[in-house]
Amino acid sequence: MTSHAASEEPRGVDDESSGMTIADIQAAYADAADLAARFDRVNRLLTGRYRRRQFADAEGRVLEVACGTGTNLRYLPDSVEYVGIDISEAMLARAWETLDRVDVDGRLERMDAQELSFADDSFDTVLSSFSTCTFPDPVAALDEMARVCRPDGRVLLIEHGPSDVDLLARYQEYRAAAHYERSGCRLTQEPLDVLERSTLVFEESDTAQLGRITTITARPPRDGEVDR
Ligand SMILES: C[S@@+](CC[C@H](N)C(=O)[O-])C[C@H]1O[C@@H](n2cnc3c(N)ncnc32)[C@H](O)[C@@H]1O
């Protein structure tokens, strides 16, 4: 493991473009970090197989966007050179503890996913899980992932979304407003719709858990492909 770099206050902290601001989200995750760390084992029981499948082939210089408590670190090959970013200091503090426990080498920084401070084409793999549902502007965050990923690299995502079982989807719809109010997470956001609006190019996807979990493989646009 290498150094702990503290970044400056991320830009857009008071951006009120959609519902919760970045500051609101930071406050929500300051409260949630301990709980998330305590329930990490349960989380891995429910989602570990998808994380393992989706991230096992991550390679080279890897950026994880919105790394949370570092749950995905356990599913990455030891060979990667890892950089994790998150907007929440509390989540990052937990992620450092996780980084200390695994064999992956890396560092963590506080940063806004919607305005990454990395150069274009600087990562071989960009990955993120259960995150775009919380970004005030998820399309901007996906565009940033496309920008910092090398043209021949991969963007690997796991997202949640509405179930394809009608009764469950209606329950999610019923819960959506209260859930957003409490956690800043859009329960019924369609991950593939968001991807479609971004510059990322879709490669493949799969769903699990009655359609609630979607894994997506995408890539940056190549020369000659239209920028939206
Ligand atoms: C539901 S948690 C998912 C954490 C982790 N990726 C996982 O799979 O367990 C969402 C994470 O997104 C982070 N987050 C929300 N908005 C962000 C932003 N604009 N930039 C960076 N991280 C953000 C939160 O702090 C939180 O750690």
Ligand as a Chemical Component Dictionary entry (heavy atoms), coordinates in Angstrom:
data_LIG
# 
_chem_comp.id                   LIG 
_chem_comp.type                 NON-POLYMER 
_chem_comp.pdbx_formal_charge   0 
_chem_comp.three_letter_code    LIG 
# 
loop_
_chem_comp_atom.comp_id 
_chem_comp_atom.atom_id 
_chem_comp_atom.alt_atom_id 
_chem_comp_atom.type_symbol 
_chem_comp_atom.charge 
_chem_comp_atom.model_Cartn_x 
_chem_comp_atom.model_Cartn_y 
_chem_comp_atom.model_Cartn_z 
_chem_comp_atom.pdbx_ordinal 
LIG C1  C1  C 0  -24.040 3.079  -2.292 1  
LIG S1  S1  S 1  -22.394 3.555  -1.991 2  
LIG C2  C2  C 0  -21.504 2.352  -2.959 3  
LIG C3  C3  C 0  -20.119 2.146  -2.433 4  
LIG C4  C4  C 0  -19.291 1.063  -3.165 5  
LIG N1  N1  N 0  -19.051 1.426  -4.545 6  
LIG C5  C5  C 0  -19.943 -0.299 -3.098 7  
LIG O1  O1  O 0  -20.173 -0.926 -4.121 8  
LIG O2  O2  O -1 -20.208 -0.760 -1.964 9  
LIG C6  C6  C 0  -22.239 5.033  -2.976 10 
LIG C7  C7  C 0  -20.897 5.736  -2.799 11 
LIG O3  O3  O 0  -20.860 6.841  -3.727 12 
LIG C8  C8  C 0  -20.158 7.899  -3.102 13 
LIG N2  N2  N 0  -20.481 9.129  -3.835 14 
LIG C9  C9  C 0  -21.677 9.725  -3.954 15 
LIG N3  N3  N 0  -21.601 10.828 -4.720 16 
LIG C10 C10 C 0  -20.304 10.914 -5.126 17 
LIG C11 C11 C 0  -19.594 11.824 -5.973 18 
LIG N4  N4  N 0  -20.201 12.850 -6.563 19 
LIG N5  N5  N 0  -18.286 11.603 -6.187 20 
LIG C12 C12 C 0  -17.651 10.548 -5.609 21 
LIG N6  N6  N 0  -18.270 9.654  -4.795 22 
LIG C13 C13 C 0  -19.586 9.825  -4.568 23 
LIG C14 C14 C 0  -20.666 7.866  -1.674 24 
LIG O4  O4  O 0  -19.835 8.583  -0.799 25 
LIG C15 C15 C 0  -20.658 6.346  -1.423 26 
LIG O5  O5  O 0  -19.428 5.920  -0.914 27 
# 
loop_
_chem_comp_bond.comp_id 
_chem_comp_bond.atom_id_1 
_chem_comp_bond.atom_id_2 
_chem_comp_bond.value_order 
_chem_comp_bond.pdbx_ordinal 
LIG C1  S1  SING 1  
LIG S1  C2  SING 2  
LIG S1  C6  SING 3  
LIG C2  C3  SING 4  
LIG C3  C4  SING 5  
LIG C4  N1  SING 6  
LIG C4  C5  SING 7  
LIG C5  O1  DOUB 8  
LIG C5  O2  SING 9  
LIG C6  C7  SING 10 
LIG C7  O3  SING 11 
LIG C7  C15 SING 12 
LIG O3  C8  SING 13 
LIG C8  N2  SING 14 
LIG C8  C14 SING 15 
LIG N2  C9  SING 16 
LIG N2  C13 SING 17 
LIG C9  N3  DOUB 18 
LIG N3  C10 SING 19 
LIG C10 C11 SING 20 
LIG C10 C13 DOUB 21 
LIG C11 N4  SING 22 
LIG C11 N5  DOUB 23 
LIG N5  C12 SING 24 
LIG C12 N6  DOUB 25 
LIG N6  C13 SING 26 
LIG C14 O4  SING 27 
LIG C14 C15 SING 28 
LIG C15 O5  SING 29 
# 
